[in-house]
């Protein structure tokens, strides 16, 4: 491995660069190894023999265009209606959201606290106003989503099959796939994440991560950890707290949520900036604790979640090193034995592209699927647009109070996404 100590690097003071590239390569290899377990399909869930009571919580701020469709999808669940209630926490709504929620069978909770806006604060307030002792678990959905007719049944099956589970994330799909190139690329990214990030980790026995919607948290877990969260990404922060406490987020492939993806680049930029802003904050506050926990217990789950929190920092490091190498190449073409340092990123970029454009869709459809390779340019452009997001969000990560709402406008019914069964039909999806 003489190339690690090439004299030219030392003379230029580039030891940090070479070791940073080695670290990025090991990081990429590690993620590739973890993702490999995504090729194992999820195990089918046996039907539960008992029914649990769920409180479905929907935080909402001016969601009159979409809230009715979501509540209709819960009214069409195969799960017995007397075993769940839907609470809509209307946060300073100035439109018809409360009225529509009530008309569609929701229990309306009215909140007006302009000094503490945002989903994190709204959920914390709502959990104090829901009689949690009457339920065994809380289901959280965003107002723009749709719930698969079997969602609650599959979550109930999972909780019975895994009594140790405290938090369970369901499969996140897209309800408006065909709207634009952007929504299609979002869908491809989510299909990849579901299979090769979430399911793969579940198959390794590691923790998945909560995705902000389509999730279940047991009431004892909420009481144990509380909801004293402070970031713009309450799902990620709660996941980190759960992992630090010795627990983990479970993954339920069979409980499906359909999420609305942004229609415009500007809306996407704002949404992703908020995600990264919160991700940085959680990384700063929980990353060192997870790493320390790993070195004191040597439980691999702590290291894996630390590396997940490290993701935006990895993106920045990769971009900076790439830009640095381009400048250095312009100034002085590289020696032949520095090939590794120039092209270290190519195998990972190719593997990621194959995963997202071919393997992910093929596994989802159950056959070889090449049609999404036509989206290679869009996929590459979508990846490039993450660069300004991660840099911009880094400088805003200290501010976790400025919450910018993503406008939701696609009022699709659950019947437009899937075939809605009769409530007495078979339980298989």
KEPADREN-449262 format. One record per residue (C-alpha): residue number from 1; x, y, z; residue in three letters. Coordinates in steps of 0.1 Angstrom, whole numbers, plus 5000, padded with zeros to 4 digits. Each point is the difference from the previous one (the first is absolute). Example, Ala and Ser with C-alpha at 12.3 -4.5 7.8 and 13.67 -1.06 7.14 Angstrom:
2
<rec k="1" px="5123" py="4955" pz="5078" r="ALA"/>
<rec k="2" px="5014" py="5034" pz="4993" r="SER"/>
# end
This chain:
429
<rec k="1" px="5000" py="5000" pz="5000" r="UNK"/>
<rec k="2" px="5028" py="5023" pz="4991" r="UNK"/>
<rec k="3" px="4976" py="5024" pz="4984" r="UNK"/>
<rec k="4" px="4987" py="5010" pz="5034" r="UNK"/>
<rec k="5" px="5034" py="5016" pz="5007" r="UNK"/>
<rec k="6" px="5008" py="5014" pz="4966" r="UNK"/>
<rec k="7" px="5027" py="5026" pz="5006" r="UNK"/>
<rec k="8" px="4983" py="5026" pz="4978" r="UNK"/>
<rec k="9" px="4970" py="5000" pz="5023" r="UNK"/>
<rec k="10" px="5022" py="5007" pz="5030" r="UNK"/>
<rec k="11" px="5019" py="5027" pz="4983" r="UNK"/>
<rec k="12" px="4967" py="5017" pz="4992" r="UNK"/>
<rec k="13" px="4987" py="4995" pz="5035" r="UNK"/>
<rec k="14" px="4972" py="4978" pz="4988" r="UNK"/>
<rec k="15" px="5000" py="4973" pz="5026" r="UNK"/>
<rec k="16" px="4965" py="5010" pz="5012" r="UNK"/>
<rec k="17" px="4987" py="4997" pz="4964" r="UNK"/>
<rec k="18" px="5013" py="4964" pz="4995" r="UNK"/>
<rec k="19" px="4987" py="4988" pz="5034" r="UNK"/>
<rec k="20" px="4966" py="5018" pz="4994" r="UNK"/>
<rec k="21" px="4997" py="4981" pz="4967" r="UNK"/>
<rec k="22" px="5009" py="4967" pz="5017" r="UNK"/>
<rec k="23" px="4973" py="5007" pz="5026" r="UNK"/>
<rec k="24" px="4974" py="5008" pz="4973" r="UNK"/>
<rec k="25" px="5008" py="4968" pz="4982" r="UNK"/>
<rec k="26" px="4996" py="4979" pz="5032" r="UNK"/>
<rec k="27" px="4968" py="5019" pz="5007" r="UNK"/>
<rec k="28" px="4987" py="4991" pz="4965" r="UNK"/>
<rec k="29" px="5011" py="4964" pz="5003" r="UNK"/>
<rec k="30" px="4982" py="4997" pz="5034" r="UNK"/>
<rec k="31" px="4968" py="5014" pz="4986" r="UNK"/>
<rec k="32" px="5002" py="4977" pz="4970" r="UNK"/>
<rec k="33" px="5004" py="4970" pz="5023" r="UNK"/>
<rec k="34" px="4971" py="5011" pz="5022" r="UNK"/>
<rec k="35" px="4978" py="5006" pz="4969" r="UNK"/>
<rec k="36" px="5007" py="4964" pz="4987" r="UNK"/>
<rec k="37" px="4976" py="4986" pz="5026" r="UNK"/>
<rec k="38" px="4972" py="5020" pz="4982" r="UNK"/>
<rec k="39" px="4999" py="4971" pz="4974" r="UNK"/>
<rec k="40" px="4984" py="4979" pz="5027" r="UNK"/>
<rec k="41" px="4962" py="5006" pz="4999" r="UNK"/>
<rec k="42" px="4980" py="5009" pz="5031" r="UNK"/>
<rec k="43" px="4985" py="4971" pz="5018" r="UNK"/>
<rec k="44" px="4962" py="4997" pz="4997" r="UNK"/>
<rec k="45" px="4981" py="5009" pz="5032" r="UNK"/>
<rec k="46" px="4976" py="4975" pz="5015" r="UNK"/>
<rec k="47" px="4965" py="5014" pz="5008" r="UNK"/>
<rec k="48" px="4998" py="5013" pz="5036" r="UNK"/>
<rec k="49" px="4976" py="4982" pz="5024" r="UNK"/>
<rec k="50" px="4992" py="5032" pz="5020" r="UNK"/>
<rec k="51" px="4992" py="5036" pz="4991" r="UNK"/>
<rec k="52" px="5018" py="5030" pz="5014" r="UNK"/>
<rec k="53" px="4985" py="5035" pz="5005" r="UNK"/>
<rec k="54" px="5018" py="5027" pz="4979" r="UNK"/>
<rec k="55" px="4999" py="5037" pz="5002" r="UNK"/>
<rec k="56" px="5007" py="5014" pz="4966" r="UNK"/>
<rec k="57" px="5015" py="5035" pz="5002" r="UNK"/>
<rec k="58" px="5001" py="5024" pz="4971" r="UNK"/>
<rec k="59" px="5018" py="5033" pz="5006" r="UNK"/>
<rec k="60" px="4986" py="5026" pz="4975" r="UNK"/>
<rec k="61" px="5004" py="5036" pz="4991" r="UNK"/>
<rec k="62" px="4977" py="5013" pz="4973" r="UNK"/>
<rec k="63" px="4995" py="4967" pz="4982" r="UNK"/>
<rec k="64" px="4965" py="5004" pz="4987" r="UNK"/>
<rec k="65" px="5010" py="4987" pz="4965" r="UNK"/>
<rec k="66" px="5011" py="4966" pz="5012" r="UNK"/>
<rec k="67" px="4988" py="4992" pz="5035" r="UNK"/>
<rec k="68" px="4967" py="4986" pz="4988" r="UNK"/>
<rec k="69" px="5016" py="4973" pz="4978" r="UNK"/>
<rec k="70" px="5023" py="4989" pz="5028" r="UNK"/>
<rec k="71" px="4971" py="4996" pz="5024" r="UNK"/>
<rec k="72" px="4980" py="4981" pz="4974" r="UNK"/>
<rec k="73" px="5029" py="4976" pz="4996" r="UNK"/>
<rec k="74" px="4997" py="4993" pz="5038" r="UNK"/>
<rec k="75" px="4963" py="4996" pz="4997" r="UNK"/>
<rec k="76" px="5006" py="4972" pz="4974" r="UNK"/>
<rec k="77" px="5025" py="4980" pz="5022" r="UNK"/>
<rec k="78" px="4995" py="4963" pz="5003" r="UNK"/>
<rec k="79" px="5007" py="5004" pz="5037" r="UNK"/>
<rec k="80" px="4968" py="5002" pz="5022" r="UNK"/>
<rec k="81" px="4990" py="5037" pz="5004" r="UNK"/>
<rec k="82" px="4993" py="4997" pz="5037" r="UNK"/>
<rec k="83" px="5036" py="4992" pz="5007" r="UNK"/>
<rec k="84" px="5015" py="5033" pz="4988" r="UNK"/>
<rec k="85" px="4993" py="5037" pz="5001" r="UNK"/>
<rec k="86" px="5014" py="5027" pz="4978" r="UNK"/>
<rec k="87" px="5011" py="5032" pz="5016" r="UNK"/>
<rec k="88" px="5008" py="5031" pz="4978" r="UNK"/>
<rec k="89" px="5021" py="5025" pz="5018" r="UNK"/>
<rec k="90" px="4992" py="5032" pz="4982" r="UNK"/>
<rec k="91" px="5028" py="5025" pz="5006" r="UNK"/>
<rec k="92" px="4990" py="5036" pz="4995" r="UNK"/>
<rec k="93" px="4978" py="4990" pz="4970" r="UNK"/>
<rec k="94" px="4985" py="5030" pz="4982" r="UNK"/>
<rec k="95" px="4982" py="4978" pz="4974" r="UNK"/>
<rec k="96" px="4973" py="4973" pz="5001" r="UNK"/>
<rec k="97" px="5023" py="4972" pz="5013" r="UNK"/>
<rec k="98" px="4982" py="4996" pz="5033" r="UNK"/>
<rec k="99" px="4965" py="4999" pz="4984" r="UNK"/>
<rec k="100" px="5011" py="4975" pz="4973" r="UNK"/>
<rec k="101" px="5017" py="4978" pz="5026" r="UNK"/>
<rec k="102" px="4969" py="4999" pz="5021" r="UNK"/>
<rec k="103" px="4978" py="4992" pz="4970" r="UNK"/>
<rec k="104" px="5022" py="4971" pz="4992" r="UNK"/>
<rec k="105" px="4999" py="4985" pz="5035" r="UNK"/>
<rec k="106" px="5031" py="5015" pz="5015" r="UNK"/>
<rec k="107" px="5002" py="5012" pz="5036" r="UNK"/>
<rec k="108" px="5011" py="5036" pz="4997" r="UNK"/>
<rec k="109" px="5026" py="5015" pz="5024" r="UNK"/>
<rec k="110" px="5004" py="5037" pz="4996" r="UNK"/>
<rec k="111" px="5034" py="5016" pz="5007" r="UNK"/>
<rec k="112" px="5011" py="5036" pz="4996" r="UNK"/>
<rec k="113" px="5035" py="5008" pz="5012" r="UNK"/>
<rec k="114" px="5017" py="5023" pz="4974" r="UNK"/>
<rec k="115" px="5032" py="5002" pz="5021" r="UNK"/>
<rec k="116" px="5005" py="4962" pz="4996" r="UNK"/>
<rec k="117" px="4989" py="4990" pz="4965" r="UNK"/>
<rec k="118" px="5009" py="4968" pz="4983" r="UNK"/>
<rec k="119" px="4994" py="4963" pz="5001" r="UNK"/>
<rec k="120" px="5023" py="4992" pz="5029" r="UNK"/>
<rec k="121" px="4982" py="5023" pz="5024" r="UNK"/>
<rec k="122" px="4966" py="4991" pz="4986" r="UNK"/>
<rec k="123" px="5005" py="4963" pz="5007" r="UNK"/>
<rec k="124" px="5013" py="5007" pz="5035" r="UNK"/>
<rec k="125" px="4969" py="5020" pz="5008" r="UNK"/>
<rec k="126" px="4977" py="4974" pz="4984" r="UNK"/>
<rec k="127" px="5014" py="4972" pz="5020" r="UNK"/>
<rec k="128" px="4992" py="5018" pz="5032" r="UNK"/>
<rec k="129" px="4964" py="5004" pz="4988" r="UNK"/>
<rec k="130" px="4993" py="4965" pz="4988" r="UNK"/>
<rec k="131" px="4990" py="4975" pz="5028" r="UNK"/>
<rec k="132" px="5029" py="4977" pz="4993" r="UNK"/>
<rec k="133" px="4990" py="4975" pz="5028" r="UNK"/>
<rec k="134" px="4971" py="4990" pz="4978" r="UNK"/>
<rec k="135" px="5023" py="4988" pz="4972" r="UNK"/>
<rec k="136" px="5029" py="4976" pz="4996" r="UNK"/>
<rec k="137" px="5018" py="5019" pz="4972" r="UNK"/>
<rec k="138" px="5000" py="5033" pz="4981" r="UNK"/>
<rec k="139" px="5000" py="5000" pz="4962" r="UNK"/>
<rec k="140" px="5014" py="5032" pz="4984" r="UNK"/>
<rec k="141" px="4991" py="5012" pz="4965" r="UNK"/>
<rec k="142" px="5006" py="5032" pz="4981" r="UNK"/>
<rec k="143" px="4969" py="5017" pz="4986" r="UNK"/>
<rec k="144" px="5010" py="4996" pz="4964" r="UNK"/>
<rec k="145" px="5003" py="4962" pz="5002" r="UNK"/>
<rec k="146" px="4977" py="4971" pz="4993" r="UNK"/>
<rec k="147" px="4999" py="4968" pz="5020" r="UNK"/>
<rec k="148" px="4999" py="4966" pz="4983" r="UNK"/>
<rec k="149" px="4968" py="4982" pz="5009" r="UNK"/>
<rec k="150" px="5020" py="4974" pz="5019" r="UNK"/>
<rec k="151" px="5023" py="5024" pz="5018" r="UNK"/>
<rec k="152" px="4986" py="4996" pz="5035" r="UNK"/>
<rec k="153" px="4994" py="4963" pz="4996" r="UNK"/>
<rec k="154" px="5036" py="4995" pz="4990" r="UNK"/>
<rec k="155" px="5013" py="5021" pz="5028" r="UNK"/>
<rec k="156" px="4979" py="4980" pz="5025" r="UNK"/>
<rec k="157" px="5013" py="4968" pz="4985" r="UNK"/>
<rec k="158" px="5036" py="5013" pz="5004" r="UNK"/>
<rec k="159" px="4996" py="5011" pz="5036" r="UNK"/>
<rec k="160" px="4986" py="4965" pz="5009" r="UNK"/>
<rec k="161" px="5028" py="4982" pz="4981" r="UNK"/>
<rec k="162" px="5026" py="5023" pz="5016" r="UNK"/>
<rec k="163" px="4989" py="5009" pz="5036" r="UNK"/>
<rec k="164" px="5033" py="5016" pz="5007" r="UNK"/>
<rec k="165" px="4995" py="5027" pz="4973" r="UNK"/>
<rec k="166" px="4996" py="5035" pz="5014" r="UNK"/>
<rec k="167" px="5001" py="5019" pz="4967" r="UNK"/>
<rec k="168" px="4992" py="4987" pz="4966" r="UNK"/>
<rec k="169" px="5004" py="5018" pz="4966" r="UNK"/>
<rec k="170" px="4978" py="4989" pz="4971" r="UNK"/>
<rec k="171" px="5008" py="5000" pz="4963" r="UNK"/>
<rec k="172" px="5000" py="5035" pz="4985" r="UNK"/>
<rec k="173" px="4987" py="5001" pz="4964" r="UNK"/>
<rec k="174" px="4990" py="5029" pz="4977" r="UNK"/>
<rec k="175" px="4964" py="5010" pz="4993" r="UNK"/>
<rec k="176" px="5008" py="5024" pz="4971" r="UNK"/>
<rec k="177" px="5027" py="4981" pz="4981" r="UNK"/>
<rec k="178" px="4989" py="5012" pz="4966" r="UNK"/>
<rec k="179" px="4998" py="5037" pz="5006" r="UNK"/>
<rec k="180" px="5035" py="5010" pz="4989" r="UNK"/>
<rec k="181" px="5036" py="4988" pz="4995" r="UNK"/>
<rec k="182" px="5006" py="5012" pz="5036" r="UNK"/>
<rec k="183" px="4973" py="4979" pz="5016" r="UNK"/>
<rec k="184" px="5012" py="4970" pz="4979" r="UNK"/>
<rec k="185" px="5036" py="5004" pz="5013" r="UNK"/>
<rec k="186" px="4987" py="5005" pz="5035" r="UNK"/>
<rec k="187" px="4982" py="4966" pz="4997" r="UNK"/>
<rec k="188" px="5031" py="4983" pz="4987" r="UNK"/>
<rec k="189" px="5020" py="5013" pz="5029" r="UNK"/>
<rec k="190" px="4973" py="4988" pz="5025" r="UNK"/>
<rec k="191" px="4998" py="4966" pz="4984" r="UNK"/>
<rec k="192" px="5038" py="4997" pz="5004" r="UNK"/>
<rec k="193" px="4999" py="5012" pz="5036" r="UNK"/>
<rec k="194" px="4971" py="4977" pz="5010" r="UNK"/>
<rec k="195" px="5018" py="4969" pz="4986" r="UNK"/>
<rec k="196" px="5037" py="5006" pz="5004" r="UNK"/>
<rec k="197" px="5001" py="5023" pz="5030" r="UNK"/>
<rec k="198" px="4971" py="4992" pz="5022" r="UNK"/>
<rec k="199" px="4993" py="4963" pz="4992" r="UNK"/>
<rec k="200" px="5037" py="4992" pz="4997" r="UNK"/>
<rec k="201" px="5006" py="5013" pz="5035" r="UNK"/>
<rec k="202" px="4970" py="4982" pz="5014" r="UNK"/>
<rec k="203" px="5014" py="4968" pz="4984" r="UNK"/>
<rec k="204" px="5034" py="5006" pz="5017" r="UNK"/>
<rec k="205" px="4982" py="5006" pz="5034" r="UNK"/>
<rec k="206" px="5010" py="5037" pz="4999" r="UNK"/>
<rec k="207" px="4977" py="5029" pz="5006" r="UNK"/>
<rec k="208" px="4979" py="5015" pz="4972" r="UNK"/>
<rec k="209" px="4991" py="5037" pz="5003" r="UNK"/>
<rec k="210" px="4967" py="5017" pz="5003" r="UNK"/>
<rec k="211" px="4989" py="5018" pz="4969" r="UNK"/>
<rec k="212" px="4977" py="5026" pz="5015" r="UNK"/>
<rec k="213" px="4968" py="4984" pz="4988" r="UNK"/>
<rec k="214" px="4984" py="4965" pz="4997" r="UNK"/>
<rec k="215" px="5015" py="4990" pz="5034" r="UNK"/>
<rec k="216" px="4989" py="4985" pz="5033" r="UNK"/>
<rec k="217" px="5014" py="5007" pz="5034" r="UNK"/>
<rec k="218" px="4987" py="4981" pz="5030" r="UNK"/>
<rec k="219" px="4985" py="5020" pz="5029" r="UNK"/>
<rec k="220" px="5025" py="4986" pz="5025" r="UNK"/>
<rec k="221" px="5028" py="5011" pz="4978" r="UNK"/>
<rec k="222" px="4986" py="5035" pz="4997" r="UNK"/>
<rec k="223" px="4997" py="5002" pz="5038" r="UNK"/>
<rec k="224" px="5035" py="4986" pz="5005" r="UNK"/>
<rec k="225" px="5018" py="5023" pz="4976" r="UNK"/>
<rec k="226" px="4975" py="5029" pz="5000" r="UNK"/>
<rec k="227" px="4997" py="5024" pz="4971" r="UNK"/>
<rec k="228" px="5025" py="5027" pz="5012" r="UNK"/>
<rec k="229" px="5014" py="5004" pz="4965" r="UNK"/>
<rec k="230" px="5016" py="5032" pz="4987" r="UNK"/>
<rec k="231" px="5009" py="4995" pz="4963" r="UNK"/>
<rec k="232" px="4982" py="5006" pz="4968" r="UNK"/>
<rec k="233" px="5002" py="4962" pz="4993" r="UNK"/>
<rec k="234" px="4982" py="4986" pz="5030" r="UNK"/>
<rec k="235" px="4999" py="4965" pz="4984" r="UNK"/>
<rec k="236" px="5038" py="4998" pz="4998" r="UNK"/>
<rec k="237" px="5005" py="5014" pz="5034" r="UNK"/>
<rec k="238" px="4976" py="4976" pz="5016" r="UNK"/>
<rec k="239" px="5017" py="4971" pz="4981" r="UNK"/>
<rec k="240" px="5034" py="5011" pz="5014" r="UNK"/>
<rec k="241" px="4986" py="5002" pz="5036" r="UNK"/>
<rec k="242" px="4985" py="4965" pz="4996" r="UNK"/>
<rec k="243" px="5032" py="4985" pz="4988" r="UNK"/>
<rec k="244" px="5020" py="5017" pz="5027" r="UNK"/>
<rec k="245" px="4976" py="4986" pz="5026" r="UNK"/>
<rec k="246" px="5008" py="4965" pz="4987" r="UNK"/>
<rec k="247" px="4970" py="4995" pz="4978" r="UNK"/>
<rec k="248" px="4996" py="5001" pz="4962" r="UNK"/>
<rec k="249" px="4976" py="5010" pz="4973" r="UNK"/>
<rec k="250" px="4984" py="4970" pz="4983" r="UNK"/>
<rec k="251" px="4991" py="4998" pz="4964" r="UNK"/>
<rec k="252" px="4966" py="4988" pz="4987" r="UNK"/>
<rec k="253" px="5001" py="4994" pz="4963" r="UNK"/>
<rec k="254" px="4962" py="4991" pz="4998" r="UNK"/>
<rec k="255" px="4986" py="5032" pz="5015" r="UNK"/>
<rec k="256" px="5000" py="5025" pz="4971" r="UNK"/>
<rec k="257" px="4996" py="5038" pz="5000" r="UNK"/>
<rec k="258" px="4997" py="5021" pz="4968" r="UNK"/>
<rec k="259" px="5017" py="5033" pz="5004" r="UNK"/>
<rec k="260" px="4996" py="5032" pz="4979" r="UNK"/>
<rec k="261" px="5033" py="5011" pz="4983" r="UNK"/>
<rec k="262" px="5007" py="5036" pz="4992" r="UNK"/>
<rec k="263" px="4990" py="5011" pz="4965" r="UNK"/>
<rec k="264" px="5026" py="5028" pz="4995" r="UNK"/>
<rec k="265" px="5037" py="5002" pz="5007" r="UNK"/>
<rec k="266" px="4995" py="5030" pz="5023" r="UNK"/>
<rec k="267" px="4977" py="4980" pz="5022" r="UNK"/>
<rec k="268" px="5024" py="4971" pz="5000" r="UNK"/>
<rec k="269" px="5029" py="5022" pz="5009" r="UNK"/>
<rec k="270" px="4981" py="5015" pz="5030" r="UNK"/>
<rec k="271" px="4990" py="4965" pz="5011" r="UNK"/>
<rec k="272" px="5034" py="4985" pz="4997" r="UNK"/>
<rec k="273" px="5016" py="5030" pz="5016" r="UNK"/>
<rec k="274" px="4978" py="4995" pz="5031" r="UNK"/>
<rec k="275" px="5009" py="4963" pz="5001" r="UNK"/>
<rec k="276" px="5037" py="5007" pz="4998" r="UNK"/>
<rec k="277" px="4997" py="5029" pz="5025" r="UNK"/>
<rec k="278" px="4985" py="4976" pz="5025" r="UNK"/>
<rec k="279" px="5024" py="4972" pz="4990" r="UNK"/>
<rec k="280" px="5030" py="5021" pz="5008" r="UNK"/>
<rec k="281" px="4986" py="5011" pz="5034" r="UNK"/>
<rec k="282" px="4993" py="4964" pz="5010" r="UNK"/>
<rec k="283" px="5034" py="4990" pz="4987" r="UNK"/>
<rec k="284" px="5017" py="5026" pz="5022" r="UNK"/>
<rec k="285" px="4980" py="4991" pz="5031" r="UNK"/>
<rec k="286" px="4997" py="4963" pz="4998" r="UNK"/>
<rec k="287" px="5029" py="4988" pz="4978" r="UNK"/>
<rec k="288" px="5027" py="5003" pz="5026" r="UNK"/>
<rec k="289" px="4978" py="4982" pz="5026" r="UNK"/>
<rec k="290" px="4994" py="4971" pz="4976" r="UNK"/>
<rec k="291" px="5037" py="4997" pz="4992" r="UNK"/>
<rec k="292" px="5008" py="5000" pz="5037" r="UNK"/>
<rec k="293" px="4974" py="4974" pz="5006" r="UNK"/>
<rec k="294" px="5015" py="4978" pz="4973" r="UNK"/>
<rec k="295" px="5035" py="5002" pz="5016" r="UNK"/>
<rec k="296" px="4986" py="4991" pz="5034" r="UNK"/>
<rec k="297" px="4977" py="4972" pz="4990" r="UNK"/>
<rec k="298" px="5013" py="4989" pz="4965" r="UNK"/>
<rec k="299" px="4964" py="4996" pz="4988" r="UNK"/>
<rec k="300" px="5002" py="5006" pz="4963" r="UNK"/>
<rec k="301" px="4966" py="5016" pz="4999" r="UNK"/>
<rec k="302" px="5014" py="5032" pz="5016" r="UNK"/>
<rec k="303" px="5028" py="5003" pz="4974" r="UNK"/>
<rec k="304" px="4976" py="4994" pz="4972" r="UNK"/>
<rec k="305" px="4976" py="5027" pz="5011" r="UNK"/>
<rec k="306" px="5030" py="5024" pz="5006" r="UNK"/>
<rec k="307" px="5010" py="4994" pz="4964" r="UNK"/>
<rec k="308" px="4965" py="5007" pz="4988" r="UNK"/>
<rec k="309" px="5000" py="5034" pz="5019" r="UNK"/>
<rec k="310" px="5033" py="5006" pz="4983" r="UNK"/>
<rec k="311" px="4985" py="4999" pz="4965" r="UNK"/>
<rec k="312" px="4998" py="5037" pz="4992" r="UNK"/>
<rec k="313" px="5035" py="5005" pz="5013" r="UNK"/>
<rec k="314" px="5011" py="4972" pz="4976" r="UNK"/>
<rec k="315" px="4983" py="5018" pz="4971" r="UNK"/>
<rec k="316" px="5018" py="5032" pz="5008" r="UNK"/>
<rec k="317" px="5034" py="4982" pz="5004" r="UNK"/>
<rec k="318" px="4995" py="4982" pz="4967" r="UNK"/>
<rec k="319" px="4992" py="5032" pz="4981" r="UNK"/>
<rec k="320" px="5028" py="5019" pz="5015" r="UNK"/>
<rec k="321" px="5026" py="4973" pz="4992" r="UNK"/>
<rec k="322" px="4986" py="4997" pz="4964" r="UNK"/>
<rec k="323" px="5003" py="5037" pz="4995" r="UNK"/>
<rec k="324" px="5034" py="5001" pz="5015" r="UNK"/>
<rec k="325" px="5012" py="4972" pz="4977" r="UNK"/>
<rec k="326" px="4986" py="5017" pz="4969" r="UNK"/>
<rec k="327" px="5019" py="5032" pz="5008" r="UNK"/>
<rec k="328" px="5032" py="4980" pz="5007" r="UNK"/>
<rec k="329" px="4996" py="4981" pz="4967" r="UNK"/>
<rec k="330" px="4997" py="5033" pz="4981" r="UNK"/>
<rec k="331" px="5032" py="5012" pz="5017" r="UNK"/>
<rec k="332" px="5019" py="4968" pz="4997" r="UNK"/>
<rec k="333" px="4988" py="4968" pz="4983" r="UNK"/>
<rec k="334" px="5003" py="4970" pz="5023" r="UNK"/>
<rec k="335" px="5026" py="4973" pz="5000" r="UNK"/>
<rec k="336" px="4989" py="4966" pz="4987" r="UNK"/>
<rec k="337" px="5002" py="4984" pz="5034" r="UNK"/>
<rec k="338" px="4974" py="5025" pz="5014" r="UNK"/>
<rec k="339" px="4972" py="4984" pz="4979" r="UNK"/>
<rec k="340" px="4983" py="4989" pz="5032" r="UNK"/>
<rec k="341" px="4997" py="5035" pz="5014" r="UNK"/>
<rec k="342" px="4986" py="5014" pz="4968" r="UNK"/>
<rec k="343" px="4973" py="4975" pz="4994" r="UNK"/>
<rec k="344" px="4991" py="4986" pz="5034" r="UNK"/>
<rec k="345" px="4964" py="5013" pz="4997" r="UNK"/>
<rec k="346" px="4991" py="4984" pz="4967" r="UNK"/>
<rec k="347" px="4992" py="4964" pz="5012" r="UNK"/>
<rec k="348" px="4978" py="5014" pz="5028" r="UNK"/>
<rec k="349" px="4982" py="5023" pz="4976" r="UNK"/>
<rec k="350" px="4994" py="4972" pz="4975" r="UNK"/>
<rec k="351" px="4988" py="4976" pz="5027" r="UNK"/>
<rec k="352" px="4976" py="5026" pz="5014" r="UNK"/>
<rec k="353" px="4986" py="5007" pz="4965" r="UNK"/>
<rec k="354" px="4994" py="4963" pz="4993" r="UNK"/>
<rec k="355" px="4984" py="4995" pz="5034" r="UNK"/>
<rec k="356" px="4976" py="5029" pz="4995" r="UNK"/>
<rec k="357" px="4992" py="4997" pz="4963" r="UNK"/>
<rec k="358" px="5000" py="4963" pz="4994" r="UNK"/>
<rec k="359" px="5003" py="4977" pz="5031" r="UNK"/>
<rec k="360" px="4975" py="5019" pz="5022" r="UNK"/>
<rec k="361" px="4972" py="5003" pz="4974" r="UNK"/>
<rec k="362" px="5006" py="4964" pz="4989" r="UNK"/>
<rec k="363" px="4997" py="4986" pz="5035" r="UNK"/>
<rec k="364" px="4969" py="5021" pz="5005" r="UNK"/>
<rec k="365" px="4983" py="4988" pz="4968" r="UNK"/>
<rec k="366" px="5012" py="4964" pz="5003" r="UNK"/>
<rec k="367" px="5017" py="5000" pz="4966" r="UNK"/>
<rec k="368" px="5029" py="5016" pz="4982" r="UNK"/>
<rec k="369" px="4991" py="5036" pz="4995" r="UNK"/>
<rec k="370" px="5022" py="5023" pz="4978" r="UNK"/>
<rec k="371" px="4975" py="5027" pz="4992" r="UNK"/>
<rec k="372" px="5013" py="5023" pz="5027" r="UNK"/>
<rec k="373" px="5035" py="5002" pz="4985" r="UNK"/>
<rec k="374" px="4985" py="5027" pz="4978" r="UNK"/>
<rec k="375" px="5000" py="5022" pz="5032" r="UNK"/>
<rec k="376" px="5038" py="4998" pz="5004" r="UNK"/>
<rec k="377" px="5004" py="5037" pz="4991" r="UNK"/>
<rec k="378" px="4972" py="5011" pz="5024" r="UNK"/>
<rec k="379" px="5014" py="4977" pz="5027" r="UNK"/>
<rec k="380" px="5035" py="5015" pz="4996" r="UNK"/>
<rec k="381" px="4985" py="5036" pz="5000" r="UNK"/>
<rec k="382" px="4980" py="4992" pz="5031" r="UNK"/>
<rec k="383" px="5032" py="4988" pz="5017" r="UNK"/>
<rec k="384" px="5019" py="5031" pz="4990" r="UNK"/>
<rec k="385" px="4972" py="5022" pz="5015" r="UNK"/>
<rec k="386" px="5008" py="4985" pz="5034" r="UNK"/>
<rec k="387" px="5033" py="5018" pz="5000" r="UNK"/>
<rec k="388" px="4987" py="5035" pz="5006" r="UNK"/>
<rec k="389" px="4974" py="4986" pz="5025" r="UNK"/>
<rec k="390" px="5026" py="4984" pz="5023" r="UNK"/>
<rec k="391" px="5022" py="5031" pz="5000" r="UNK"/>
<rec k="392" px="4972" py="5024" pz="5005" r="UNK"/>
<rec k="393" px="4984" py="4979" pz="5028" r="UNK"/>
<rec k="394" px="5034" py="4998" pz="5018" r="UNK"/>
<rec k="395" px="5001" py="5037" pz="5007" r="UNK"/>
<rec k="396" px="4963" py="4999" pz="5011" r="UNK"/>
<rec k="397" px="5003" py="4970" pz="5023" r="UNK"/>
<rec k="398" px="5002" py="5021" pz="5031" r="UNK"/>
<rec k="399" px="4965" py="5013" pz="4994" r="UNK"/>
<rec k="400" px="4974" py="4973" pz="5007" r="UNK"/>
<rec k="401" px="4971" py="5024" pz="5005" r="UNK"/>
<rec k="402" px="4994" py="5013" pz="4965" r="UNK"/>
<rec k="403" px="4976" py="4975" pz="4985" r="UNK"/>
<rec k="404" px="4989" py="5003" pz="4964" r="UNK"/>
<rec k="405" px="4969" py="4981" pz="4989" r="UNK"/>
<rec k="406" px="5000" py="4980" pz="4968" r="UNK"/>
<rec k="407" px="4968" py="5007" pz="4981" r="UNK"/>
<rec k="408" px="4979" py="4970" pz="4992" r="UNK"/>
<rec k="409" px="4976" py="5002" pz="4971" r="UNK"/>
<rec k="410" px="4995" py="4964" pz="4985" r="UNK"/>
<rec k="411" px="4966" py="4988" pz="5013" r="UNK"/>
<rec k="412" px="5001" py="4964" pz="4987" r="UNK"/>
<rec k="413" px="4977" py="4974" pz="5014" r="UNK"/>
<rec k="414" px="5012" py="4966" pz="5013" r="UNK"/>
<rec k="415" px="4980" py="4984" pz="4972" r="UNK"/>
<rec k="416" px="5022" py="5018" pz="4974" r="UNK"/>
<rec k="417" px="5031" py="4983" pz="5015" r="UNK"/>
<rec k="418" px="4989" py="4965" pz="5009" r="UNK"/>
<rec k="419" px="4970" py="4978" pz="4998" r="UNK"/>
<rec k="420" px="4980" py="5005" pz="5033" r="UNK"/>
<rec k="421" px="4987" py="4966" pz="5012" r="UNK"/>
<rec k="422" px="4968" py="4993" pz="5018" r="UNK"/>
<rec k="423" px="5006" py="4999" pz="5038" r="UNK"/>
<rec k="424" px="4992" py="4963" pz="5002" r="UNK"/>
<rec k="425" px="5024" py="4990" pz="4972" r="UNK"/>
<rec k="426" px="5033" py="4981" pz="5004" r="UNK"/>
<rec k="427" px="5028" py="5016" pz="5019" r="UNK"/>
<rec k="428" px="5028" py="4996" pz="4974" r="UNK"/>
<rec k="429" px="5012" py="5031" pz="4982" r="UNK"/>
# end
